[in-house]
């Protein structure tokens, strides 16, 4: 899987690396160490909206066209602690898709994503010793930048898997963010190591109609409509040294991340708790009433708290059903009728309609496609 060519980056001397890192730290340490209550609302850092502004310029879309109806402008977005509510980001992204008429927009976002887009997390990852350490830091602190997202790395013999999980349910933001982040992770891995890293990326979203045109520009073979979002690659990649490794700078960045983690209070934990209660292998899917009872709260309170997190119980339930459906369809021995029953659908027709809404195809056709690819 690995490209055996020598690194394309010109090695940095110790002095030049320290100068660059010093400048970056001066800039980043201008960020306040704590957040006001207003900054702790669920949302995405304004830097990601700025990234979107920069990407849509190639279609001659101005900042005003994209932001005016939301009472935002680029100057406002420069605030390092500003978070934009998820509903607003979703509306901005939807408008960007309409104005550009470009379904491949997530790929452009991912390819233009920089480590600096991720604040101190990006800086900590960039200055880590190895790719494994960089991913460990990203796994630990991703909630600082991407509330509702988590990363985990698992080793399976000679292969490593990087999983991206999300509680976000707002569309089209959810699927767009998954595609952009998966592409961005691959791009940033190459920047960190200075090497071309090949692998296989599985996405739990429908196939993008523009994918074929991007296939040869991406560092991984991409598969859509899979049960989970993960990148699989040679485990030896984890030991690759990073071109900007600097332990002292990394420690400063990690300390800042720790302070910010305390400041935001891990406010996305509630959604994860609800997701964990909705489905159990032995009992199947549970109702909103049952989950509310388990949490010792009223159904109304449960729905209100989920709304504060930018999601709903029905959205979470549907997302879990979609993931489980794809997982069960991989088992050729399980009938579609049995799968529909396991997912809580009263009949196969309802399951067929739901699955087609999720993936653009029927369960039967999806299963036939799996057989053809085998």
RODO-2510 file (C-alpha; in nm, 4 decimals, decimal comma):
residues 374
     n   res          X          Y          Z
     1     x     0,0000     0,0000     0,0000
     2     x     0,2826     0,2396     0,0758
     3     x     0,4529     0,4543    -0,1837
     4     x     0,8222     0,3688    -0,1593
     5     x     0,9389     0,6965    -0,3117
     6     x     1,1539     0,9288    -0,1065
     7     x     0,9843     1,2157     0,0698
     8     x     0,9080     1,5066    -0,1538
     9     x     0,9449     1,7641     0,1245
    10     x     1,2833     1,9329     0,1662
    11     x     1,4013     1,8471     0,5204
    12     x     1,3885     2,1384     0,7618
    13     x     1,6893     2,2225     0,9740
    14     x     1,6389     2,2408     1,3485
    15     x     1,6760     2,6189     1,3381
    16     x     1,4303     2,6777     1,0531
    17     x     1,1736     2,4466     1,2128
    18     x     1,1970     2,6335     1,5435
    19     x     1,1526     2,9688     1,3685
    20     x     0,8396     2,8483     1,1868
    21     x     0,6920     2,6924     1,4993
    22     x     0,7769     3,0017     1,6997
    23     x     0,5829     3,2237     1,4597
    24     x     0,2875     2,9874     1,4677
    25     x     0,2819     2,9812     1,8460
    26     x     0,2916     3,3608     1,8654
    27     x    -0,0111     3,3795     1,6370
    28     x    -0,2060     3,1010     1,8035
    29     x    -0,1355     3,2110     2,1593
    30     x    -0,3250     3,5301     2,0841
    31     x    -0,6369     3,3114     2,1155
    32     x    -0,8112     3,3582     2,4520
    33     x    -0,7511     3,0779     2,7026
    34     x    -1,1165     3,0531     2,8048
    35     x    -1,4585     3,0848     2,6489
    36     x    -1,7575     3,2922     2,7467
    37     x    -2,0936     3,1237     2,7979
    38     x    -2,2008     3,2459     2,4546
    39     x    -1,9065     3,0685     2,2942
    40     x    -1,9993     2,7351     2,4542
    41     x    -2,3151     2,6798     2,2480
    42     x    -2,3092     2,3726     2,0249
    43     x    -2,1684     2,4667     1,6884
    44     x    -1,8684     2,4676     1,4601
    45     x    -1,5765     2,7095     1,4819
    46     x    -1,6114     2,9995     1,2394
    47     x    -1,2865     2,8876     1,0725
    48     x    -1,4761     2,6112     0,8906
    49     x    -1,7200     2,8614     0,7423
    50     x    -1,4202     3,0692     0,6336
    51     x    -1,2805     2,7580     0,4628
    52     x    -1,6105     2,7226     0,2760
    53     x    -1,5882     3,0884     0,1670
    54     x    -1,2404     3,0299     0,0291
    55     x    -1,3446     2,7164    -0,1596
    56     x    -1,6560     2,8637    -0,3284
    57     x    -1,4496     3,1503    -0,4711
    58     x    -1,3556     2,9210    -0,7589
    59     x    -1,7218     2,9471    -0,8680
    60     x    -1,7102     3,3261    -0,8289
    61     x    -1,9384     3,3166    -0,5259
    62     x    -1,8753     3,6234    -0,3093
    63     x    -1,8754     3,6341     0,0700
    64     x    -2,1831     3,8547     0,0590
    65     x    -2,3792     3,6116    -0,1585
    66     x    -2,3197     3,3315     0,0882
    67     x    -2,3390     3,5171     0,4207
    68     x    -2,5629     3,8234     0,3895
    69     x    -2,8878     3,6477     0,4808
    70     x    -2,7265     3,5118     0,7978
    71     x    -2,6022     3,8529     0,9245
    72     x    -2,2421     3,7337     0,9007
    73     x    -1,9352     3,8573     0,7178
    74     x    -1,5710     3,7498     0,6929
    75     x    -1,4630     4,0037     0,9553
    76     x    -1,7022     3,8562     1,2112
    77     x    -1,5752     3,5070     1,1305
    78     x    -1,2185     3,6028     1,2254
    79     x    -1,3068     3,5796     1,5960
    80     x    -1,1003     3,2798     1,7156
    81     x    -1,3597     3,1694     1,9736
    82     x    -1,6735     3,2203     1,7638
    83     x    -1,8882     2,9114     1,7053
    84     x    -2,1660     2,9147     1,4491
    85     x    -2,4832     2,7202     1,5473
    86     x    -2,5117     2,3908     1,3632
    87     x    -2,8455     2,4872     1,2053
    88     x    -2,6879     2,8029     1,0621
    89     x    -2,3848     2,6146     0,9269
    90     x    -2,6213     2,3626     0,7698
    91     x    -2,8164     2,6437     0,5991
    92     x    -2,4956     2,8103     0,4768
    93     x    -2,3672     2,4819     0,3360
    94     x    -2,7031     2,4134     0,1673
    95     x    -2,6885     2,7565     0,0044
    96     x    -2,3301     2,6924    -0,1099
    97     x    -2,4433     2,3713    -0,2805
    98     x    -2,7257     2,5606    -0,4550
    99     x    -2,5098     2,8540    -0,5662
   100     x    -2,2201     2,6423    -0,6955
   101     x    -2,4410     2,3640    -0,8342
   102     x    -2,1470     2,1419    -0,7415
   103     x    -2,2276     1,8096    -0,5683
   104     x    -1,8530     1,7481    -0,5393
   105     x    -1,8148     2,0435    -0,3009
   106     x    -1,7186     1,8176    -0,0040
   107     x    -1,4192     1,6855    -0,2011
   108     x    -1,2972     2,0389    -0,2705
   109     x    -1,3369     2,1246     0,0994
   110     x    -1,1413     1,8180     0,2040
   111     x    -0,8578     1,8819    -0,0414
   112     x    -0,8273     2,2459     0,0715
   113     x    -0,8484     2,1625     0,4428
   114     x    -0,5338     2,2618     0,6303
   115     x    -0,4013     2,1670     0,9714
   116     x    -0,4390     2,5323     1,0709
   117     x    -0,8159     2,4954     1,0180
   118     x    -0,8216     2,2837     1,3341
   119     x    -0,6605     2,5348     1,5698
   120     x    -0,4439     2,4058     1,8505
   121     x    -0,5411     2,0456     1,7712
   122     x    -0,3846     2,0820     1,4284
   123     x    -0,0765     2,2411     1,5805
   124     x    -0,0421     1,9635     1,8393
   125     x    -0,0780     1,6963     1,5695
   126     x     0,1686     1,8704     1,3406
   127     x     0,4397     1,8806     1,6100
   128     x     0,3920     1,5216     1,7317
   129     x     0,6728     1,2698     1,6915
   130     x     0,4913     1,0097     1,4811
   131     x     0,1689     0,9669     1,2887
   132     x     0,0402     0,7404     1,5686
   133     x     0,0938     1,0159     1,8246
   134     x    -0,0713     1,2729     1,5969
   135     x    -0,3790     1,0522     1,5583
   136     x    -0,3897     0,9895     1,9322
   137     x    -0,4009     1,3659     1,9922
   138     x    -0,6699     1,4116     1,7280
   139     x    -0,8730     1,1322     1,8893
   140     x    -0,8370     1,2961     2,2292
   141     x    -0,9258     1,6521     2,1324
   142     x    -1,1452     1,6434     1,8202
   143     x    -1,4515     1,7524     2,0209
   144     x    -1,2860     2,0932     2,0656
   145     x    -1,3381     2,1702     1,6984
   146     x    -1,5940     1,9213     1,5690
   147     x    -1,8602     1,8734     1,8339
   148     x    -2,0544     1,5591     1,7611
   149     x    -1,7560     1,3876     1,5929
   150     x    -1,5082     1,1397     1,7360
   151     x    -1,2040     0,9504     1,6084
   152     x    -1,0598     0,6175     1,7162
   153     x    -0,7681     0,4144     1,5883
   154     x    -0,7659     0,0335     1,5986
   155     x    -0,4889    -0,2056     1,4934
   156     x    -0,5755    -0,5387     1,3345
   157     x    -0,2550    -0,7247     1,2610
   158     x    -0,0732    -0,5524     0,9751
   159     x    -0,3635    -0,3130     0,9136
   160     x    -0,4721    -0,0043     1,1077
   161     x    -0,8222     0,1436     1,0952
   162     x    -0,9074     0,5074     1,1631
   163     x    -1,2794     0,5381     1,2455
   164     x    -1,4756     0,8623     1,2189
   165     x    -1,8022     0,8582     1,4141
   166     x    -2,0630     1,1329     1,4366
   167     x    -2,3821     1,2224     1,6206
   168     x    -2,4604     1,4983     1,3723
   169     x    -2,7861     1,4421     1,1843
   170     x    -2,8525     1,7735     1,0064
   171     x    -2,8502     1,7259     0,6287
   172     x    -2,6790     1,8039     0,3972
   173     x    -2,4166     1,9143     0,6521
   174     x    -2,3761     1,5698     0,8063
   175     x    -2,2860     1,3818     0,4869
   176     x    -2,0877     1,6761     0,3499
   177     x    -1,8801     1,6980     0,6683
   178     x    -1,8128     1,3222     0,6657
   179     x    -1,6873     1,3309     0,3055
   180     x    -1,4788     1,6470     0,3587
   181     x    -1,3211     1,5187     0,6799
   182     x    -1,2360     1,1782     0,5370
   183     x    -1,0661     1,3385     0,2362
   184     x    -0,9046     1,5999     0,4616
   185     x    -0,7617     1,3361     0,6962
   186     x    -0,5926     1,1648     0,4036
   187     x    -0,4541     1,4922     0,2687
   188     x    -0,3257     1,6039     0,6084
   189     x    -0,1624     1,2663     0,6708
   190     x     0,0519     1,3257     0,3637
   191     x     0,1397     1,6785     0,4762
   192     x     0,2381     1,5546     0,8227
   193     x     0,4662     1,2760     0,6968
   194     x     0,5815     1,4179     0,3652
   195     x     0,4891     1,0877     0,2020
   196     x     0,2083     0,9607    -0,0185
   197     x    -0,0040     0,7326     0,1992
   198     x    -0,2391     0,4901     0,0275
   199     x    -0,5346     0,3120     0,1846
   200     x    -0,9028     0,2269     0,1579
   201     x    -1,1669     0,4720     0,2789
   202     x    -1,5176     0,3500     0,3600
   203     x    -1,7983     0,6069     0,3929
   204     x    -2,1489     0,5509     0,5264
   205     x    -2,2994     0,8023     0,2826
   206     x    -2,4514     0,7538    -0,0656
   207     x    -2,2077     0,7638    -0,3572
   208     x    -2,1375     1,1181    -0,4719
   209     x    -2,2314     1,1715    -0,8390
   210     x    -1,9010     1,3522    -0,8966
   211     x    -1,6823     1,0885    -0,7355
   212     x    -1,5480     0,9332    -1,0556
   213     x    -1,3905     1,2653    -1,1564
   214     x    -1,2090     1,2881    -0,8219
   215     x    -1,1066     0,9238    -0,7917
   216     x    -0,7526     0,9690    -0,9260
   217     x    -0,6901     1,2848    -0,7198
   218     x    -0,7471     1,1141    -0,3842
   219     x    -0,4923     0,9079    -0,1870
   220     x    -0,7380     0,6298    -0,1074
   221     x    -0,9795     0,3954    -0,2779
   222     x    -1,3242     0,5128    -0,1617
   223     x    -1,6257     0,2899    -0,1028
   224     x    -1,9719     0,4316    -0,0299
   225     x    -2,2778     0,3014     0,1569
   226     x    -2,0639     0,1155     0,4096
   227     x    -2,1626     0,0464     0,7742
   228     x    -1,9041     0,2872     0,9165
   229     x    -1,6673     0,5673     0,8220
   230     x    -1,3120     0,4410     0,8368
   231     x    -0,9762     0,4613     0,6625
   232     x    -0,7762     0,1373     0,6520
   233     x    -0,4020     0,1488     0,5886
   234     x    -0,0775    -0,0351     0,6591
   235     x    -0,0065    -0,0302     1,0334
   236     x     0,3560     0,0571     0,9560
   237     x     0,2370     0,4067     0,8577
   238     x     0,1695     0,4758     1,2255
   239     x     0,5407     0,4744     1,3015
   240     x     0,6293     0,7308     1,0351
   241     x     0,8096     1,0368     1,1812
   242     x     0,6554     1,3780     1,1190
   243     x     0,8413     1,6478     0,9300
   244     x     0,7595     1,9211     1,1880
   245     x     0,8062     1,7132     1,5050
   246     x     0,8906     1,9332     1,8039
   247     x     0,8158     1,7978     2,1522
   248     x     0,8302     2,1300     2,3371
   249     x     0,5859     2,2955     2,0977
   250     x     0,3576     1,9927     2,1122
   251     x     0,3422     2,0114     2,4915
   252     x     0,2389     2,3788     2,4771
   253     x    -0,0369     2,2982     2,2270
   254     x    -0,1594     2,0000     2,4307
   255     x    -0,1785     2,2150     2,7454
   256     x    -0,3957     2,4660     2,5600
   257     x    -0,6195     2,1879     2,4294
   258     x    -0,6659     2,0570     2,7832
   259     x    -0,7752     2,4016     2,9035
   260     x    -1,0226     2,4375     2,6197
   261     x    -1,1591     2,0874     2,6816
   262     x    -1,2490     2,1930     3,0353
   263     x    -1,3971     2,5205     2,9062
   264     x    -1,6465     2,3609     2,6661
   265     x    -1,7565     2,1056     2,9264
   266     x    -1,7849     1,8180     2,6771
   267     x    -2,1428     1,9283     2,5968
   268     x    -2,1851     1,6620     2,3271
   269     x    -2,1768     1,3730     2,5766
   270     x    -2,5554     1,3712     2,6078
   271     x    -2,6109     1,2773     2,2423
   272     x    -2,3632     0,9920     2,2719
   273     x    -2,5448     0,8691     2,5796
   274     x    -2,8784     0,8718     2,3958
   275     x    -2,7304     0,6875     2,0959
   276     x    -2,5959     0,4198     2,3282
   277     x    -2,9391     0,3689     2,4855
   278     x    -3,1470     0,3575     2,1659
   279     x    -3,0121     0,0256     2,0379
   280     x    -2,9059    -0,2939     2,2104
   281     x    -2,8191    -0,6196     2,0360
   282     x    -3,0519    -0,8209     2,2605
   283     x    -3,3568    -0,5921     2,2683
   284     x    -3,3279    -0,4010     1,9415
   285     x    -3,4370    -0,0384     1,9034
   286     x    -3,6030     0,1414     2,1926
   287     x    -3,8702     0,4104     2,1892
   288     x    -3,8199     0,7714     2,2940
   289     x    -4,0336     0,6996     2,6010
   290     x    -3,8099     0,4087     2,7054
   291     x    -3,4899     0,6093     2,6590
   292     x    -3,6322     0,9067     2,8499
   293     x    -3,7306     0,6757     3,1338
   294     x    -3,3805     0,5254     3,1394
   295     x    -3,2387     0,8785     3,1727
   296     x    -3,4901     0,9648     3,4485
   297     x    -3,6363     1,2549     3,2555
   298     x    -3,9558     1,3368     3,0710
   299     x    -3,9888     1,2770     2,6988
   300     x    -4,0267     1,6541     2,6520
   301     x    -3,7022     1,7263     2,8397
   302     x    -3,5172     1,4648     2,6352
   303     x    -3,6345     1,6188     2,3075
   304     x    -3,5483     1,9694     2,4260
   305     x    -3,1930     1,8724     2,5241
   306     x    -3,1384     1,6997     2,1909
   307     x    -3,2630     2,0135     2,0122
   308     x    -3,0001     2,2133     2,2008
   309     x    -2,7401     1,9748     2,0564
   310     x    -2,8678     2,0304     1,7010
   311     x    -3,0423     1,6959     1,6531
   312     x    -3,3634     1,5024     1,7249
   313     x    -3,4476     1,1570     1,8565
   314     x    -3,5971     1,0520     1,5226
   315     x    -3,2847     1,1648     1,3352
   316     x    -3,0591     0,9633     1,5667
   317     x    -3,2893     0,6612     1,5390
   318     x    -3,2913     0,6795     1,1595
   319     x    -2,9127     0,7122     1,1442
   320     x    -2,8696     0,4058     1,3666
   321     x    -3,1209     0,2091     1,1583
   322     x    -2,9343     0,2991     0,8402
   323     x    -2,6016     0,1820     0,9832
   324     x    -2,7554    -0,1399     1,1137
   325     x    -2,9356    -0,2065     0,7835
   326     x    -2,6129    -0,1860     0,5837
   327     x    -2,4384    -0,4091     0,8361
   328     x    -2,7140    -0,6732     0,8237
   329     x    -2,7332    -0,6709     0,4431
   330     x    -2,3697    -0,7795     0,4321
   331     x    -2,4908    -1,1129     0,5719
   332     x    -2,6274    -1,2927     0,2661
   333     x    -2,8022    -1,5487     0,4881
   334     x    -3,0343    -1,2911     0,6482
   335     x    -3,3573    -1,2355     0,4549
   336     x    -3,4707    -0,8820     0,3811
   337     x    -3,7948    -0,9572     0,5666
   338     x    -3,5977    -1,0565     0,8768
   339     x    -3,3779    -0,7451     0,8489
   340     x    -3,6857    -0,5200     0,8240
   341     x    -3,8236    -0,6856     1,1383
   342     x    -3,4934    -0,6422     1,3249
   343     x    -3,4942    -0,2721     1,2393
   344     x    -3,8457    -0,2264     1,3736
   345     x    -4,0322    -0,1797     1,0444
   346     x    -4,3878    -0,3107     1,0268
   347     x    -4,3406    -0,4411     0,6718
   348     x    -4,0779    -0,4737     0,3999
   349     x    -4,2306    -0,1932     0,1921
   350     x    -4,1616     0,0624     0,4666
   351     x    -3,8051    -0,0652     0,4979
   352     x    -3,7559    -0,0473     0,1196
   353     x    -3,8730     0,3155     0,1129
   354     x    -3,6485     0,4132     0,4021
   355     x    -3,3435     0,2379     0,2571
   356     x    -3,3923     0,3987    -0,0826
   357     x    -3,4142     0,7387     0,0871
   358     x    -3,0841     0,6698     0,2648
   359     x    -2,8836     0,5216    -0,0216
   360     x    -3,0684     0,5859    -0,3463
   361     x    -3,1252     0,2142    -0,4043
   362     x    -3,3338    -0,0719    -0,2645
   363     x    -3,2036    -0,3302    -0,0138
   364     x    -3,2243    -0,6011    -0,2807
   365     x    -3,0266    -0,4013    -0,5358
   366     x    -2,7717    -0,3032    -0,2707
   367     x    -2,7182    -0,6698    -0,1862
   368     x    -2,6844    -0,7631    -0,5568
   369     x    -2,4222    -0,4896    -0,5961
   370     x    -2,2265    -0,6409    -0,3075
   371     x    -2,2355    -0,9794    -0,4791
   372     x    -2,1184    -0,8303    -0,8101
   373     x    -1,8238    -0,6591    -0,6365
   374     x    -1,7155    -0,9760    -0,4564
***
